[in-house]
Amino acid sequence: MIPALLLAAALNTAPSASPALMVSVRPPPGVGFNARSPSLITVQAGTYRQQFPLTGVPDPTYPDAFRAVQPLGVRLPARVRGPVTVHARLFLCDRVNGLCSVHEQTRRVTLKAGLTVPVVVQVTGEK
């Protein structure tokens, strides 16, 4: 009887939580996100691949842009382990000059079972 209880307790405390990512995008001042073209985050690990559109805070002075995008929480299947590639394809608008461009950036992170791994995409001020 006691070994069965110990086994049950051990199974309940085993790390069963899925790994997760928290992706945040930080643009330089004066740069927003084009609201008409979807900025996407692609997460890939082995055969797992998923795309997530970013949503944002509307810019009242520039109706076709988001002032900022909300952080993206991604819960991955429990079977996904190890290194993960996070690719950002961002449609940016320079509010001062009125120019829009595409910015792409890739980050590689290692997942940890049951933990949320932060991923920061820092957009440079280069035009």
C-alpha positions as CSV (number, residue, x, y, z in Angstrom):
1,M,0.0,0.0,0.0
2,I,2.7,2.5,0.9
3,P,4.8,1.9,-2.3
4,A,1.7,2.7,-4.3
5,L,1.2,6.0,-2.4
6,L,4.9,6.9,-2.9
7,L,4.6,6.2,-6.6
8,A,1.5,8.3,-6.9
9,A,3.2,11.2,-5.0
10,A,6.2,10.9,-7.2
11,L,4.2,11.0,-10.4
12,N,2.2,14.0,-9.2
13,T,5.4,16.0,-8.5
14,A,7.2,15.1,-11.8
15,P,7.6,18.1,-14.0
16,S,4.7,17.8,-16.4
17,A,4.1,21.4,-17.2
18,S,4.6,22.4,-20.8
19,P,7.5,24.7,-21.6
20,A,6.5,28.3,-22.7
21,L,7.9,31.4,-24.3
22,M,7.2,35.1,-23.6
23,V,8.1,37.1,-26.7
24,S,8.3,40.9,-26.4
25,V,9.2,43.3,-29.2
26,R,10.8,46.7,-28.4
27,P,11.0,49.2,-31.2
28,P,13.0,52.5,-31.0
29,P,11.2,55.7,-30.3
30,G,9.1,57.0,-33.2
31,V,8.7,53.6,-34.8
32,G,5.3,51.8,-34.8
33,F,4.0,48.6,-36.2
34,N,2.0,48.6,-39.5
35,A,-1.6,47.6,-38.6
36,R,-2.5,46.6,-42.2
37,S,0.3,44.0,-42.5
38,P,0.5,41.3,-39.9
39,S,3.7,41.2,-37.9
40,L,4.4,37.5,-37.1
41,I,6.3,35.4,-34.7
42,T,7.3,31.9,-35.9
43,V,8.3,29.3,-33.4
44,Q,10.1,26.2,-34.6
45,A,11.5,23.2,-32.8
46,G,12.2,20.1,-34.7
47,T,9.0,19.2,-36.6
48,Y,6.9,21.7,-34.5
49,R,6.3,25.0,-36.3
50,Q,3.6,27.6,-35.5
51,Q,3.0,31.2,-36.5
52,F,1.5,33.8,-34.2
53,P,0.3,37.2,-35.3
54,L,1.1,40.1,-33.0
55,T,-1.6,42.4,-31.7
56,G,-1.1,45.9,-30.6
57,V,-2.1,49.1,-29.0
58,P,-3.6,51.5,-31.6
59,D,-1.8,54.7,-32.3
60,P,-4.3,57.6,-32.1
61,T,-2.1,59.9,-34.2
62,Y,-1.3,57.4,-36.9
63,P,-4.4,55.2,-37.6
64,D,-2.6,52.6,-39.7
65,A,-0.1,51.7,-37.0
66,F,0.1,50.2,-33.6
67,R,2.1,52.2,-31.0
68,A,3.3,49.0,-29.5
69,V,2.6,45.3,-29.7
70,Q,1.5,43.2,-26.7
71,P,3.8,40.5,-25.4
72,L,3.1,37.1,-26.9
73,G,2.8,34.2,-24.6
74,V,3.4,30.8,-26.3
75,R,2.7,27.6,-24.5
76,L,4.4,24.7,-26.4
77,P,3.4,21.1,-26.4
78,A,5.0,19.0,-23.7
79,R,6.9,17.0,-26.3
80,V,8.8,20.0,-27.5
81,R,12.2,20.1,-25.8
82,G,15.6,21.7,-26.2
83,P,16.6,24.5,-28.6
84,V,13.8,26.6,-30.3
85,T,14.1,29.1,-33.1
86,V,12.0,32.2,-32.7
87,H,11.7,34.3,-35.9
88,A,10.2,37.7,-36.0
89,R,8.9,39.3,-39.2
90,L,7.9,42.8,-38.3
91,F,6.2,45.4,-40.5
92,L,7.4,48.7,-39.1
93,C,6.5,52.3,-39.8
94,D,8.7,55.3,-39.0
95,R,6.1,57.9,-37.9
96,V,8.4,60.8,-38.4
97,N,9.4,60.1,-42.0
98,G,6.3,58.2,-43.0
99,L,8.3,55.2,-44.3
100,C,7.4,51.6,-43.7
101,S,9.8,48.6,-43.9
102,V,10.1,44.9,-43.0
103,H,12.4,44.0,-40.1
104,E,13.3,40.3,-39.6
105,Q,15.2,38.9,-36.7
106,T,15.9,35.4,-35.4
107,R,16.6,34.3,-31.8
108,R,17.6,30.8,-30.6
109,V,16.6,29.8,-27.0
110,T,16.7,26.7,-25.0
111,L,13.4,25.5,-23.4
112,K,13.2,24.5,-19.8
113,A,10.5,22.2,-18.7
114,G,7.8,24.0,-16.7
115,L,9.4,27.4,-17.1
116,T,8.6,30.4,-19.3
117,V,11.6,31.5,-21.2
118,P,11.7,35.2,-22.1
119,V,12.6,36.2,-25.7
120,V,13.2,39.9,-26.4
121,V,13.3,41.2,-30.0
122,Q,15.1,44.5,-29.9
123,V,14.5,46.6,-33.0
124,T,17.5,48.8,-33.8
125,G,17.1,52.5,-34.8
126,E,18.7,51.9,-38.2
127,K,16.7,53.1,-41.1
